[in-house]
Amino acid sequence: MKTLCLENSPITYYIDDKANNEWVVFIHAAFVDHRMFEKQFDYFSGKYSLLAVDIIGHGNSIHARKGDGVEKMSDWIDRIFQKHDISAAHFVGVSLGSVFIQDFANKYENKVLSLACFGGYDINNFNIARQKANAKGHVKMMMKALFSIKWFAESNKKISAYTSEAQEQFYNLNIQFRKSSFKYLAGLQKLVNKCKKKQRKYKLLVGCGEYDIPMEIDIVNDWSEIENCDKVILQGAGHCANMDAPQEFNSFLETFWIKNN
């Protein structure tokens, strides 16, 4: 994939445009970067044109200026679309990434072919009790990071992945996360429950791994029932299902896109 920087922004992004076909955008989980999708890039290269973005404060998107924050992610992605003449795309988000692809869809609905949200929640209808439980978990993990990123990454890998291979991959990415980047995650509350829920004009897939935390499985089940959308609970996978069960993840995505073409 080609590594590019978006002018007048902190954002680094990656493009594989060898395929003259539909575009797919991948947005990664917190504390890692676009490389968590390596097995997706390998599988879909040549079949689809691919775009991956490092979220602000992650990977190579670290040279932020005053006023830059997570609430600008959707506009930066749209600027990438304009720069490369991308009219619309399928979006895949894992965990934190699912927040940003939904925010993009809220702002630029006509540029979304489909959304696939794994390990996430509906940002337009997020239950307050679940918000509080989610926040407590984040605070506990952040305290570990303040003492040691290695300690944080060691604990985080067990929450984020199920297989030993995926845990090791997640750990190796997580230890590169900078403590100073936690400040950007505080802005996520600006993206949640700010838009009224409405009928979607694109197809939605929600999912997680069978070994994700029980609350996430409940969220996915409730979300799919309310939306009457596609759902998958991937066997042998945890929170970052694309890393634990890449073959099944890739196959389900491809079937979802073809079915809804």
Order of alpha helices (4+ residues) and beta strands (2+ residues): beta-beta-beta-alpha-beta-alpha-beta-alpha-beta-alpha-alpha-alpha-alpha-beta-alpha-beta-alpha-alpha
